[in-house]
C-alpha cells in the first residue's frame, strides 16, 4: 500500500494518530459484528429459498423475516458505532495536525514567503491536509474492515460450493488490473487538481490583496485571464 516516499509521509502521521488510538480501537470493536451480519444476511436468504419458497412452506416466513430485520439492525448499529468513533478520531487528528502545521508555518523564514503565495500555504493547511489525513486515518481502517468482510464472504462461499467460488474468482485478476489502472489515473488527476487549486488560490489571494493596484492600472481583464489559465 505504501511505497517509497508514501511510507515516509505516513510515518510522520503516526504520533498524531496514536494520540487517539483508543477511539480508533473502539471503532474497530464492532467490526466482527459487521462481518458476521454480512455473512448472516445471505445465509438467511439461502434458508428462505431452500426451506420456504422451494417447498412453498409459508409458516416460518415471519421467523426468517424477523431474523433479517434483526441482522439489518445489528449491522446498522455496528456500522454507526464504527463510523462515529473513527470519524471522531479522524477529525481530532486533523485538528492536531493543522495546529502543528500552523505553528510551523508561523516560524518559516521570510524568504519562504518571498517565493510562496500565501494562498498556496492556506490550501496546504486546509483542503490538502484534510484529504490526506482522512485517507490515512479513516481510509486505512475502512480497508481493514473491507478485507475482513471479503475474507469472511470467501470462506462462506467456499463452504457452499468451492467450484462456484473459483468460477467467481476468475474475474478477480482482470478486476485488480482495471482497479490498479483506475487508481493510478485518479491519483494523477487528484494531484493535478491539488496543484491547480493551490496555484489558483495563491493567485486569487495576491489579486485580492493588490486589488487597488489592479484597478489603478485598469488590469481587471488581464487578471481575470491569468486566473482562468490557472483554473484550466
C-alpha positions as CSV (number, residue, x, y, z in Angstrom):
1,X,0.0,0.0,0.0
2,X,2.8,2.4,0.9
3,X,5.9,2.7,-1.3
4,X,8.9,5.0,-1.1
5,X,8.0,8.5,-0.1
6,X,4.5,7.5,0.8
7,X,5.7,5.3,3.6
8,X,7.9,8.1,4.9
9,X,5.0,10.5,4.8
10,X,2.7,8.0,6.6
11,X,5.2,7.6,9.4
12,X,5.0,11.3,10.1
13,X,1.3,11.0,10.9
14,X,1.8,8.0,13.3
15,X,2.3,10.2,16.5
16,X,-0.9,12.2,15.8
17,X,-2.9,9.0,15.1
18,X,-1.6,7.3,18.3
19,X,-2.9,10.2,20.4
20,X,-6.4,8.9,19.6
21,X,-5.7,5.2,19.4
22,X,-8.5,4.5,22.0
23,X,-11.1,5.9,19.7
24,X,-9.7,4.0,16.7
25,X,-9.7,0.8,18.8
26,X,-13.3,1.5,19.9
27,X,-14.2,1.9,16.2
28,X,-12.7,-1.5,15.4
29,X,-14.6,-3.3,18.1
30,X,-17.9,-3.7,16.2
31,X,-16.2,-4.8,13.1
32,X,-16.6,-8.5,13.9
33,X,-20.3,-7.9,14.4
34,X,-20.5,-6.2,11.0
35,X,-18.6,-9.1,9.4
36,X,-21.0,-11.6,11.0
37,X,-24.0,-9.6,9.7
38,X,-22.6,-9.6,6.2
39,X,-22.4,-13.4,6.3
40,X,-25.7,-13.9,8.1
41,X,-27.8,-12.0,5.6
42,X,-27.0,-14.1,2.5
43,X,-27.2,-17.3,4.7
44,X,-30.8,-16.3,5.8
45,X,-31.7,-15.7,2.2
46,X,-30.5,-19.1,1.3
47,X,-32.5,-20.7,4.1
48,X,-35.7,-18.8,3.0
49,X,-35.3,-20.0,-0.6
50,X,-34.5,-23.7,0.4
51,X,-36.9,-24.1,3.2
52,X,-39.8,-21.8,2.4
53,X,-40.0,-20.8,-1.3
54,X,-38.9,-24.1,-2.9
55,X,-41.3,-26.2,-0.9
56,X,-43.9,-23.5,-0.7
57,X,-43.9,-23.5,3.1
58,X,-45.0,-20.1,4.4
59,X,-45.4,-20.9,8.1
60,X,-41.9,-19.9,9.1
61,X,-41.7,-16.7,7.0
62,X,-42.4,-14.5,10.0
63,X,-39.4,-16.0,11.8
64,X,-37.0,-15.5,8.9
65,X,-38.3,-12.0,8.3
66,X,-37.8,-11.1,11.9
67,X,-34.3,-12.5,11.8
68,X,-33.5,-10.4,8.7
69,X,-34.7,-7.3,10.4
70,X,-32.6,-8.2,13.5
71,X,-29.5,-8.7,11.3
72,X,-30.0,-5.4,9.5
73,X,-30.5,-3.5,12.8
74,X,-27.3,-5.0,14.2
75,X,-25.4,-4.2,11.0
76,X,-26.7,-0.6,11.1
77,X,-25.8,-0.2,14.8
78,X,-22.3,-1.7,14.4
79,X,-21.6,0.5,11.3
80,X,-22.8,3.6,13.1
81,X,-20.6,2.8,16.1
82,X,-17.7,2.3,13.8
83,X,-18.3,5.5,11.8
84,X,-18.8,7.6,15.0
85,X,-15.5,6.7,16.7
86,X,-13.4,6.6,13.5
87,X,-14.8,9.9,12.2
88,X,-14.4,11.5,15.7
89,X,-10.8,10.3,15.9
90,X,-10.0,11.4,12.3
91,X,-11.4,14.9,13.0
92,X,-9.4,15.2,16.2
93,X,-6.3,14.0,14.3
94,X,-6.8,16.6,11.6
95,X,-7.2,19.4,14.2
96,X,-3.9,18.4,15.9
97,X,-2.0,18.2,12.7
98,X,-3.4,21.5,11.5
99,X,-2.4,23.2,14.7
100,X,1.1,21.7,14.4
101,X,1.4,22.8,10.8
102,X,0.2,26.3,11.5
103,X,2.8,26.6,14.3
104,X,5.5,25.5,11.8
105,X,4.2,28.0,9.2
106,X,4.5,30.8,11.7
107,X,8.2,30.0,12.1
108,X,9.1,29.8,8.4
109,X,11.8,32.2,7.3
110,X,10.7,35.4,5.5
111,X,12.5,34.1,2.4
112,X,9.9,31.3,2.1
113,X,7.1,33.8,1.7
114,X,9.0,35.7,-0.9
115,X,8.6,32.8,-3.3
116,X,5.4,31.1,-2.0
117,X,2.0,32.7,-2.3
118,X,0.0,32.9,0.9
119,X,-3.0,31.3,-0.9
120,X,-0.9,28.2,-1.6
121,X,0.0,27.9,2.1
122,X,-3.6,28.3,3.0
123,X,-4.6,25.5,0.6
124,X,-2.0,23.2,2.1
125,X,-3.3,23.8,5.6
126,X,-6.9,23.3,4.8
127,X,-8.1,21.1,1.9
128,X,-4.9,19.2,1.2
129,X,-4.2,18.4,4.8
130,X,-7.8,17.3,5.4
131,X,-7.9,15.0,2.4
132,X,-4.6,13.3,3.3
133,X,-5.4,12.9,6.9
134,X,-8.8,11.4,6.2
135,X,-7.2,8.9,3.8
136,X,-4.7,7.9,6.4
137,X,-6.9,7.8,9.5
138,X,-10.3,6.5,8.3
139,X,-9.2,5.1,5.0
140,X,-6.8,2.5,6.4
141,X,-9.4,1.3,9.0
142,X,-12.0,1.1,6.2
143,X,-9.6,-1.0,4.2
144,X,-9.1,-3.4,7.2
145,X,-12.8,-3.7,7.6
146,X,-13.4,-4.4,3.9
147,X,-10.6,-7.0,3.8
148,X,-12.1,-8.9,6.8
149,X,-15.6,-8.8,5.2
150,X,-14.1,-10.1,1.9
151,X,-12.3,-13.0,3.6
152,X,-15.4,-14.0,5.6
153,X,-17.5,-13.9,2.4
154,X,-15.0,-16.0,0.5
155,X,-15.0,-18.6,3.4
156,X,-18.8,-18.6,3.3
157,X,-18.9,-19.1,-0.5
158,X,-16.3,-21.9,-0.3
159,X,-18.4,-23.7,2.3
160,X,-21.4,-23.5,-0.1
161,X,-19.6,-24.5,-3.3
162,X,-15.9,-24.3,-3.9
163,X,-16.3,-24.8,-7.7
164,X,-18.7,-21.8,-8.0
165,X,-16.3,-19.8,-5.8
166,X,-13.4,-20.5,-8.1
167,X,-15.6,-19.6,-11.1
168,X,-16.4,-16.3,-9.3
169,X,-12.7,-15.6,-8.6
170,X,-11.9,-15.8,-12.3
171,X,-12.8,-12.2,-12.7
172,X,-10.5,-11.2,-9.8
173,X,-7.3,-10.7,-11.8
174,X,-8.8,-8.5,-14.5
175,X,-10.7,-6.5,-11.9
176,X,-7.5,-6.0,-10.0
177,X,-5.8,-4.8,-13.2
178,X,-8.6,-2.4,-14.1
179,X,-8.8,-1.1,-10.5
180,X,-5.0,-0.5,-10.4
181,X,-5.1,1.4,-13.6
182,X,-8.0,3.5,-12.4
183,X,-6.3,4.1,-9.1
184,X,-3.2,5.4,-10.8
185,X,-5.2,7.6,-13.1
186,X,-7.3,9.0,-10.3
187,X,-4.2,9.6,-8.2
188,X,-2.6,11.7,-11.0
189,X,-5.8,13.6,-11.5
190,X,-6.1,14.3,-7.8
191,X,-2.5,15.6,-7.6
192,X,-3.2,17.7,-10.7
193,X,-6.3,19.2,-9.2
194,X,-4.5,20.0,-5.9
195,X,-1.8,21.8,-7.9
196,X,-4.4,23.8,-9.8
197,X,-6.2,24.6,-6.6
198,X,-3.0,25.7,-4.9
199,X,-1.9,28.0,-7.8
200,X,-5.4,29.4,-8.3
201,X,-5.9,30.1,-4.6
202,X,-2.4,31.7,-4.4
203,X,-3.1,34.0,-7.4
204,X,-6.6,34.8,-6.1
205,X,-5.1,35.8,-2.7
206,X,-2.5,38.0,-4.4
207,X,-5.1,39.6,-6.7
208,X,-7.4,40.4,-3.8
209,X,-4.6,41.8,-1.7
210,X,-3.5,44.0,-4.5
211,X,-7.0,44.8,-5.8
212,X,-6.4,48.6,-5.6
213,X,-3.3,48.3,-7.8
214,X,-5.1,46.2,-10.3
215,X,-7.9,48.7,-10.5
216,X,-5.5,51.6,-10.6
217,X,-3.8,50.2,-13.8
218,X,-7.2,49.0,-15.2
219,X,-5.8,45.4,-15.3
220,X,-9.0,43.6,-14.4
221,X,-9.3,41.8,-17.7
222,X,-5.6,40.7,-17.6
223,X,-6.0,39.5,-14.1
224,X,-9.2,37.5,-15.0
225,X,-7.4,36.0,-18.0
226,X,-4.5,34.8,-15.8
227,X,-6.9,33.4,-13.2
228,X,-8.7,31.5,-16.0
229,X,-5.4,29.9,-17.1
230,X,-4.7,28.6,-13.5
231,X,-8.2,27.0,-13.3
232,X,-8.0,25.2,-16.7
